[in-house]
């Protein structure tokens, strides 16, 4: 009973308040050009640091660029320009009358909930839990800097 209630509370597809919260977070992240996975701090959790080390270099470089841009915009008390947040795409639907522009679709250039870290983070956490269950020593010294 309690687990189904908590699952309902955090599911944005079922709970309108969770949907409002998700939209508010998405709009704030979109204003700075960030993704939700950019908010994870590698100094707070060493599993996140390990997951970032395992990602391809291009993904980590893009993350660092997004964070630098967000810090720069925050220091300037500005947001990304509106055209950098949302782009217009004219979808042409071919009908029986030829190619007529039927609708204008809006899609975001900034995709705040497109994850890149969650799969690797789950793998690292699974490996560390398995290592702990087996009583093995960690492969690297785990200290908080």
C-alpha positions as CSV (number, residue, x, y, z in Angstrom):
1,X,0.0,0.0,0.0
2,X,2.7,2.5,1.0
3,X,5.0,1.6,-1.9
4,X,2.2,2.0,-4.4
5,X,1.3,5.4,-2.9
6,X,5.0,6.5,-3.1
7,X,5.2,5.3,-6.7
8,X,2.1,7.3,-7.6
9,X,3.5,10.4,-5.9
10,X,6.7,10.5,-7.9
11,X,5.3,9.4,-11.3
12,X,4.8,12.4,-13.5
13,X,2.5,10.5,-15.8
14,X,0.0,9.7,-13.0
15,X,0.4,12.6,-10.5
16,X,-0.3,16.1,-11.8
17,X,1.8,17.7,-9.0
18,X,4.8,15.6,-10.0
19,X,4.2,16.6,-13.6
20,X,4.2,20.3,-12.6
21,X,7.4,19.8,-10.7
22,X,9.0,18.1,-13.6
23,X,8.0,20.8,-16.0
24,X,9.3,23.5,-13.6
25,X,12.7,21.7,-13.3
26,X,12.8,21.2,-17.1
27,X,12.2,24.9,-17.7
28,X,14.9,26.0,-15.3
29,X,17.4,23.6,-16.8
30,X,16.5,24.6,-20.3
31,X,17.1,28.3,-19.5
32,X,20.7,27.5,-18.7
33,X,21.2,24.7,-21.3
34,X,21.7,22.0,-18.7
35,X,20.6,18.4,-18.5
36,X,19.4,16.7,-15.3
37,X,22.5,14.4,-15.2
38,X,24.7,17.5,-15.2
39,X,23.6,18.2,-11.6
40,X,25.3,15.1,-10.2
41,X,28.4,16.2,-8.3
42,X,31.5,13.9,-8.7
43,X,33.0,15.2,-5.5
44,X,30.0,14.1,-3.5
45,X,29.8,10.5,-4.6
46,X,32.7,8.5,-5.9
47,X,30.4,6.2,-7.9
48,X,29.5,9.2,-10.0
49,X,33.2,10.1,-10.4
50,X,33.8,6.5,-11.6
51,X,30.8,6.6,-13.9
52,X,32.1,9.9,-15.5
53,X,35.5,8.4,-15.9
54,X,34.0,5.4,-17.8
55,X,32.0,7.6,-20.2
56,X,33.4,8.5,-23.6
57,X,35.5,11.7,-23.7
58,X,33.1,13.5,-26.0
59,X,30.2,13.1,-23.5
60,X,32.3,14.4,-20.6
61,X,33.6,17.3,-22.7
62,X,30.0,18.3,-23.6
63,X,29.0,18.0,-20.0
64,X,31.8,20.3,-18.9
65,X,30.9,22.8,-21.7
66,X,27.3,22.9,-20.5
67,X,28.4,23.5,-16.9
68,X,30.8,26.3,-17.9
69,X,28.1,27.9,-20.0
70,X,25.5,27.7,-17.2
71,X,28.0,29.1,-14.6
72,X,28.8,32.0,-17.0
73,X,25.1,32.7,-17.6
74,X,24.4,32.6,-13.9
75,X,27.2,35.0,-13.1
76,X,25.9,37.4,-15.7
77,X,22.3,37.0,-14.4
78,X,21.2,36.0,-17.9
79,X,19.5,33.1,-19.6
80,X,20.1,31.4,-22.9
81,X,18.4,33.3,-25.8
82,X,14.9,32.0,-26.6
83,X,16.0,30.8,-30.0
84,X,18.7,28.6,-28.4
85,X,16.1,27.1,-26.1
86,X,13.4,26.2,-28.7
87,X,13.7,25.8,-32.4
88,X,10.9,25.7,-35.0
89,X,10.7,22.8,-37.3
90,X,8.3,22.9,-40.2
91,X,6.9,19.4,-40.7
92,X,5.7,18.9,-44.2
93,X,3.0,16.2,-44.4
94,X,2.4,14.8,-47.9
95,X,-1.3,14.4,-48.5
96,X,-3.5,13.8,-51.5
97,X,-3.1,17.5,-52.5
98,X,0.7,17.4,-52.8
99,X,3.2,18.8,-50.3
100,X,1.4,21.3,-48.2
101,X,2.8,22.6,-44.9
102,X,0.3,21.0,-42.6
103,X,1.6,21.9,-39.1
104,X,4.4,23.6,-37.4
105,X,6.0,21.5,-34.7
106,X,8.0,23.0,-31.9
107,X,10.8,21.0,-30.3
108,X,13.4,21.9,-27.9
109,X,17.1,22.2,-28.7
110,X,17.8,21.7,-25.0
111,X,16.7,18.3,-23.8
112,X,17.0,18.4,-20.0
113,X,15.8,14.8,-19.3
114,X,17.8,13.0,-22.0
115,X,20.1,11.1,-19.7
116,X,23.7,10.0,-20.4
117,X,24.9,9.1,-17.0
118,X,22.2,6.9,-15.4
119,X,23.0,3.6,-17.2
120,X,26.7,3.8,-16.4
121,X,26.0,4.9,-12.8
122,X,23.7,1.9,-12.3
123,X,26.4,-0.4,-13.6
124,X,29.0,1.2,-11.3
125,X,26.7,0.9,-8.3
126,X,25.9,-2.7,-9.2
127,X,29.6,-3.5,-9.4
128,X,30.4,-1.9,-6.1
129,X,27.5,-3.7,-4.4
130,X,28.7,-7.0,-5.8
131,X,32.3,-6.2,-4.7
132,X,31.0,-5.4,-1.2
133,X,28.9,-8.6,-1.1
134,X,31.9,-10.7,-2.0
135,X,34.1,-9.0,0.6
136,X,36.7,-8.0,-2.0
137,X,38.8,-4.9,-1.8
138,X,38.0,-2.1,-4.1
139,X,40.0,-1.8,-7.3
140,X,41.0,1.8,-6.4
141,X,41.4,3.6,-3.2
142,X,38.1,5.3,-2.4
143,X,38.6,8.5,-0.5
144,X,36.6,11.7,-0.5
145,X,38.9,14.5,-1.6
